[in-house]
Amino acid sequence: MKVSRRTVLKMSGVGFAAITMLPRVAFAGRNSVLSMRTGVQPNGKTRLVIETSLRPSYDISYPQNQMVVSLANTGACSVSPKLSGDGLVKKLTGVSVGDKLNVVADLRKSVAPIDKSSVMILPPNGDNEYRLVLDFVAGTNATDTNSKNDKSEKISSKQYVIVIDAGHGGKDPGCIGKGGTREKTVVLSVAKKLKKELDSAGFKTYLTRSGDNFLKLAERAEIAEKRHADLFLSLHANANPSRQTRGYSVYTLSEKASDEEAQKLAETENAVDKIGVSGFEKFSKEIRVALSALQQRAVAELSEEYATNCARAMDNASIDRLPGPSIRHAPFAVLRSTVPGALIELGHLSNATEEKLLKSDSHQNKLVRAIVKSVKNYNFDV
């Protein structure tokens, strides 16, 4: 079961109204696999259980005679799997691919695709940490298009709230391309198109700014809080001293940057202003510690899950990615919120080719379609 903000507060004995008092921090960590095991369930089902240190963000694919569970932001696996003598899995292997870990199950027979809505993620309990539980049976690898469409409609009909933040604005133009393209103009154009498409898909969306006005970073985060948003997306365009550098990147909040590029970007974005926290001191020290730990972990995990969806959708749309990890982490002030979210760098205005693309309606629409898909595939479950 996904941990919601309401669940976090209920666990700590504090009402939902107090959520805006929480410190605006959520630190992402690197996941690791603690154990892997298979078993046999009634009705000919095989069960695969992958235990992880953090809530897993995953994707499943079905190569011939295999099932691959791709775990985002997960280190190399050193555990020895425990396999049942029966069942469909004859071998389990952990293979590192960049910042992901692929758990490859060699199968005795092909299996039917597992609907994501039926996959269980069990929270820590006793001696166990998070467990990703997959039950599957022998069958066809054909994709059930209708069920996927039904699922998308079900998600979008719940009126989840999305706040879209077009970065910079007003006296702050953001980065400026060699051709004079301003970041604030590009991201506002994409934000408006994204709002239109998400509204059409059944979501309730708000823009932090709809015109060329300046907002402090704290104000942007506060809009998401006041709207009780389920997801916060901050849109930006990047610049790099190397004119050859290009590609999108997706960031979540962390105490420390994942790499030098992420740190420099965070310093640039945070230079606009600073966020202050007020009211948090009203709680006792014990409650502050409990709230902070619970909220940080919950928001970080949900943000990581969305960011993984976003990067996957961008890759599937053949949008160039900045070389390096698919998901990066940095201390962005605009992401210091109790709302799960990500900062999306749509591309590099410092690259002449990408500057032209970012100005074009066709490429902006391509970016919007990918982001919409990532939102539809995100498990809100609030």
VMD Tcl script that draws the C-alpha trace (Angstrom):
set ca {
  {0.00 0.00 0.00}
  {1.36 3.41 -0.92}
  {2.04 5.75 1.99}
  {-0.01 8.92 1.67}
  {0.55 12.24 3.38}
  {-2.60 11.65 5.45}
  {-1.31 8.22 6.49}
  {2.02 9.73 7.54}
  {0.30 12.25 9.81}
  {-2.12 9.71 11.23}
  {0.80 7.47 12.16}
  {2.37 10.32 14.11}
  {-0.86 11.34 15.84}
  {-1.10 14.82 14.31}
  {-4.06 16.13 12.30}
  {-3.92 16.72 8.54}
  {-4.25 20.48 9.05}
  {-0.78 20.50 10.57}
  {0.88 19.32 7.38}
  {1.93 22.81 6.32}
  {3.94 23.01 9.53}
  {6.23 20.21 8.36}
  {9.76 21.15 7.33}
  {9.97 21.35 3.57}
  {12.52 18.58 3.12}
  {12.48 15.10 1.64}
  {15.69 13.22 1.07}
  {16.04 10.53 -1.57}
  {18.34 7.56 -0.99}
  {19.67 4.72 -3.07}
  {17.69 1.51 -2.85}
  {19.14 -1.97 -2.41}
  {17.83 -5.52 -2.72}
  {17.86 -7.40 0.59}
  {16.44 -10.73 -0.53}
  {14.76 -12.51 -3.47}
  {12.62 -15.60 -3.25}
  {9.99 -17.55 -5.16}
  {7.14 -19.78 -4.05}
  {4.06 -21.53 -5.39}
  {0.55 -20.21 -4.77}
  {-2.89 -21.82 -5.32}
  {-4.32 -22.01 -8.86}
  {-0.93 -22.64 -10.45}
  {0.49 -19.20 -9.59}
  {4.17 -18.55 -9.01}
  {5.06 -15.82 -6.52}
  {8.22 -13.70 -6.74}
  {9.10 -11.59 -3.70}
  {11.82 -8.93 -3.91}
  {12.66 -7.31 -0.57}
  {14.19 -3.83 -0.74}
  {15.50 -1.27 1.73}
  {13.29 1.52 0.31}
  {9.92 1.52 -1.41}
  {10.69 0.19 -4.90}
  {9.91 1.97 -8.14}
  {9.72 -0.69 -10.81}
  {8.93 -1.62 -14.39}
  {8.27 -5.11 -15.80}
  {9.13 -6.40 -19.27}
  {8.76 -9.82 -20.83}
  {11.58 -10.90 -23.17}
  {11.28 -14.42 -24.59}
  {11.29 -17.00 -21.78}
  {12.10 -14.29 -19.24}
  {10.50 -11.73 -16.98}
  {12.60 -8.67 -16.09}
  {11.76 -6.50 -13.10}
  {13.65 -3.22 -13.47}
  {14.21 -1.41 -10.16}
  {15.05 2.29 -10.41}
  {17.85 3.90 -8.36}
  {19.00 0.54 -7.03}
  {22.53 -0.67 -6.41}
  {24.15 -3.95 -7.43}
  {22.64 -7.11 -5.95}
  {24.81 -9.47 -3.89}
  {22.10 -11.64 -2.31}
  {21.57 -15.30 -3.19}
  {17.99 -15.96 -4.32}
  {15.92 -18.69 -2.69}
  {14.00 -20.60 -5.34}
  {11.14 -23.03 -4.92}
  {11.68 -26.39 -6.58}
  {8.35 -25.94 -8.36}
  {6.95 -22.91 -10.13}
  {7.84 -21.10 -13.33}
  {11.13 -19.50 -12.27}
  {14.24 -21.61 -12.77}
  {16.86 -18.89 -12.20}
  {17.04 -15.36 -10.74}
  {19.86 -12.93 -11.54}
  {20.48 -9.30 -10.59}
  {22.03 -7.27 -13.41}
  {23.09 -3.63 -12.94}
  {22.29 -1.31 -15.85}
  {23.36 2.26 -15.09}
  {21.50 3.37 -11.98}
  {18.98 0.54 -12.30}
  {18.99 -3.07 -11.20}
  {17.29 -5.60 -13.47}
  {16.06 -8.71 -11.67}
  {16.02 -11.25 -14.50}
  {13.84 -14.33 -14.02}
  {14.60 -17.18 -16.43}
  {11.33 -19.04 -16.95}
  {10.29 -22.59 -17.71}
  {7.35 -21.19 -19.69}
  {6.30 -17.75 -20.93}
  {4.07 -15.86 -18.53}
  {1.07 -13.62 -18.96}
  {1.80 -9.91 -18.30}
  {1.02 -8.83 -14.75}
  {-1.39 -5.93 -14.41}
  {0.35 -3.25 -12.33}
  {-2.79 -2.68 -10.30}
  {-2.51 -6.25 -8.96}
  {1.13 -5.97 -7.92}
  {1.57 -5.66 -4.17}
  {4.11 -3.45 -2.41}
  {4.06 -4.41 1.24}
  {5.36 -1.91 3.82}
  {7.99 -2.83 6.43}
  {6.69 -5.24 9.02}
  {8.64 -6.92 11.78}
  {11.87 -8.34 10.36}
  {10.92 -7.48 6.77}
  {11.51 -4.27 4.85}
  {9.56 -3.30 1.70}
  {8.50 -6.28 -0.39}
  {7.53 -6.20 -4.06}
  {5.21 -9.18 -4.56}
  {4.36 -10.47 -8.04}
  {2.02 -13.41 -8.73}
  {1.97 -14.77 -12.28}
  {0.87 -17.72 -14.36}
  {1.92 -19.31 -17.61}
  {0.32 -17.68 -20.62}
  {0.71 -15.34 -23.56}
  {2.98 -12.30 -23.74}
  {0.40 -10.37 -25.73}
  {-0.41 -6.98 -24.25}
  {-4.01 -6.39 -23.27}
  {-4.51 -2.95 -24.80}
  {-8.08 -2.60 -23.62}
  {-7.22 -3.20 -19.97}
  {-4.47 -0.56 -20.15}
  {-6.87 1.95 -21.64}
  {-9.43 1.15 -18.95}
  {-6.79 1.69 -16.28}
  {-5.84 5.10 -17.68}
  {-9.48 6.17 -17.65}
  {-9.84 4.95 -14.07}
  {-6.82 6.96 -12.96}
  {-7.82 10.16 -14.71}
  {-11.44 10.02 -13.50}
  {-10.41 10.46 -9.84}
  {-9.60 14.15 -10.26}
  {-6.11 14.06 -8.84}
  {-4.64 17.53 -8.45}
  {-1.48 18.49 -10.36}
  {0.33 21.80 -9.87}
  {2.54 22.79 -12.82}
  {5.29 25.27 -12.08}
  {6.74 27.21 -15.03}
  {10.15 28.21 -13.71}
  {11.44 31.79 -13.50}
  {9.33 34.67 -14.91}
  {9.15 38.46 -14.70}
  {12.49 39.99 -13.72}
  {14.05 36.51 -13.73}
  {14.38 35.30 -17.36}
  {16.21 32.08 -16.48}
  {18.86 30.99 -18.93}
  {18.99 32.58 -22.39}
  {19.97 30.72 -25.56}
  {22.42 32.04 -28.13}
  {19.46 32.82 -30.36}
  {17.85 34.89 -27.61}
  {15.31 32.30 -26.45}
  {14.41 32.85 -22.80}
  {13.81 29.97 -20.46}
  {10.85 31.68 -18.79}
  {9.05 31.91 -22.16}
  {9.67 28.31 -23.22}
  {8.61 26.71 -19.95}
  {5.44 28.82 -19.69}
  {4.43 27.72 -23.18}
  {5.00 24.04 -22.27}
  {3.22 24.47 -18.93}
  {0.09 25.86 -20.58}
  {0.01 23.03 -23.13}
  {0.58 20.48 -20.38}
  {-2.27 21.91 -18.32}
  {-4.62 21.70 -21.29}
  {-3.74 18.06 -21.96}
  {-3.93 16.99 -18.32}
  {-7.28 18.73 -17.91}
  {-8.53 16.86 -20.97}
  {-7.30 13.60 -19.44}
  {-9.45 14.20 -16.34}
  {-6.93 15.68 -13.91}
  {-7.42 18.96 -12.04}
  {-4.45 21.16 -12.81}
  {-3.21 24.56 -11.67}
  {-0.36 26.75 -12.89}
  {1.87 28.57 -10.41}
  {1.98 31.39 -12.97}
  {-0.05 31.94 -16.13}
  {1.79 35.09 -17.23}
  {5.21 36.71 -17.17}
  {5.33 37.35 -13.43}
  {7.98 36.67 -10.80}
  {7.34 34.27 -7.93}
  {9.63 33.37 -5.08}
  {10.49 29.70 -4.73}
  {8.59 29.49 -1.44}
  {5.48 30.88 -3.13}
  {5.62 28.21 -5.82}
  {5.83 25.40 -3.28}
  {3.10 27.03 -1.20}
  {0.68 27.00 -4.13}
  {1.01 23.22 -4.30}
  {0.39 22.99 -0.55}
  {-2.68 25.23 -0.64}
  {-4.16 23.31 -3.58}
  {-3.59 20.04 -1.69}
  {-1.79 18.83 -4.79}
  {-1.07 15.16 -5.39}
  {1.89 15.98 -7.64}
  {4.08 19.04 -8.24}
  {5.95 19.43 -11.56}
  {8.49 22.24 -11.95}
  {9.48 22.86 -15.57}
  {12.82 24.36 -16.57}
  {15.32 24.53 -19.45}
  {19.02 24.13 -18.84}
  {22.28 25.74 -19.93}
  {25.82 24.37 -19.98}
  {29.22 25.93 -20.72}
  {29.68 23.22 -23.33}
  {27.54 24.07 -26.36}
  {27.55 20.38 -27.28}
  {25.68 19.30 -24.15}
  {22.02 18.54 -24.73}
  {19.14 16.45 -23.43}
  {16.43 16.41 -20.77}
  {17.01 15.49 -17.12}
  {14.71 14.75 -14.17}
  {15.52 15.68 -10.57}
  {14.13 14.91 -7.14}
  {15.05 16.55 -3.85}
  {17.93 15.25 -1.76}
  {20.21 16.56 0.95}
  {23.25 16.08 -1.27}
  {23.51 16.32 -5.04}
  {23.93 13.06 -6.96}
  {26.64 14.56 -9.16}
  {28.48 17.79 -9.92}
  {26.07 18.71 -12.72}
  {23.10 18.38 -10.36}
  {24.81 20.47 -7.67}
  {25.62 23.32 -10.06}
  {22.07 23.34 -11.38}
  {20.58 23.44 -7.88}
  {22.85 26.33 -6.91}
  {21.74 28.27 -9.99}
  {18.03 27.66 -9.42}
  {18.23 28.35 -5.67}
  {20.06 31.64 -6.17}
  {16.75 33.41 -6.87}
  {15.67 33.37 -3.22}
  {15.57 31.27 -0.08}
  {12.83 29.27 1.62}
  {12.11 29.77 5.30}
  {10.23 27.45 7.61}
  {7.91 28.84 10.28}
  {5.64 27.26 12.86}
  {7.47 23.96 13.04}
  {8.99 24.90 16.39}
  {5.51 24.82 17.99}
  {5.68 21.02 18.16}
  {7.64 19.19 20.83}
  {11.07 17.88 19.86}
  {9.82 14.28 19.80}
  {6.95 15.09 17.44}
  {9.21 17.16 15.19}
  {11.63 14.27 14.86}
  {8.85 11.76 14.15}
  {7.08 13.99 11.63}
  {10.29 14.87 9.84}
  {11.45 11.29 9.44}
  {8.07 9.98 8.27}
  {7.35 12.85 5.92}
  {10.81 12.91 4.39}
  {10.76 9.21 3.61}
  {7.21 9.15 2.23}
  {7.60 12.18 -0.04}
  {11.04 11.10 -1.26}
  {9.79 7.65 -2.25}
  {6.72 8.97 -4.07}
  {8.81 11.60 -5.87}
  {11.31 8.97 -6.94}
  {8.51 6.82 -8.31}
  {7.11 9.66 -10.41}
  {10.57 10.71 -11.65}
  {11.21 7.16 -12.84}
  {7.93 7.21 -14.78}
  {8.86 10.56 -16.32}
  {12.33 9.48 -17.46}
  {10.92 6.27 -18.90}
  {8.25 8.17 -20.85}
  {10.83 10.63 -22.21}
  {13.10 7.77 -23.30}
  {10.21 5.91 -24.94}
  {9.35 9.10 -26.85}
  {12.95 9.19 -28.19}
  {13.69 12.51 -26.50}
  {17.43 13.00 -25.98}
  {18.56 12.51 -22.39}
  {21.48 14.28 -20.72}
  {24.25 11.64 -20.48}
  {24.43 10.03 -17.05}
  {21.85 8.64 -14.63}
  {18.20 8.72 -15.63}
  {17.21 10.28 -12.29}
  {19.34 12.84 -10.47}
  {19.07 14.32 -7.01}
  {19.88 17.81 -5.73}
  {18.78 20.24 -2.97}
  {16.32 22.28 -5.05}
  {14.49 24.84 -2.92}
  {11.36 24.71 -5.08}
  {10.96 20.99 -4.29}
  {11.10 21.45 -0.51}
  {7.48 20.56 0.03}
  {5.16 17.99 1.56}
  {3.89 17.32 -1.99}
  {5.65 14.66 -4.08}
  {7.21 16.16 -7.17}
  {10.07 16.51 -9.59}
  {11.97 19.20 -11.43}
  {12.10 18.51 -15.17}
  {14.79 20.13 -17.29}
  {13.24 19.96 -20.76}
  {16.51 20.42 -22.62}
  {19.45 22.79 -23.10}
  {18.98 26.29 -24.53}
  {22.77 26.56 -24.68}
  {22.75 23.95 -27.47}
  {21.79 25.62 -30.76}
  {19.94 22.58 -32.12}
  {18.01 22.02 -28.94}
  {17.22 25.73 -28.61}
  {15.40 25.53 -31.96}
  {13.57 22.40 -30.85}
  {12.46 23.92 -27.55}
  {10.95 26.88 -29.40}
  {8.99 24.68 -31.80}
  {5.39 23.65 -31.19}
  {6.05 20.13 -32.46}
  {8.81 19.43 -29.94}
  {6.92 21.10 -27.10}
  {3.94 18.89 -27.91}
  {6.23 15.85 -27.90}
  {7.48 16.77 -24.44}
  {3.93 17.34 -23.21}
  {2.74 13.95 -24.49}
  {5.58 12.21 -22.67}
  {4.89 14.02 -19.39}
  {1.14 13.32 -19.65}
  {1.92 9.64 -20.11}
  {4.18 9.67 -17.06}
  {1.41 11.22 -14.95}
  {-1.16 8.68 -16.15}
  {1.20 5.83 -15.26}
  {1.95 7.18 -11.79}
  {0.32 5.37 -8.84}
  {-1.34 8.20 -6.90}
  {-3.25 6.05 -4.36}
  {-3.74 8.91 -1.91}
}
mol new
graphics top color blue
foreach p $ca { graphics top sphere $p radius 0.5 }
foreach p [lrange $ca 0 end-1] q [lrange $ca 1 end] { graphics top cylinder $p $q radius 0.2 }
display resetview
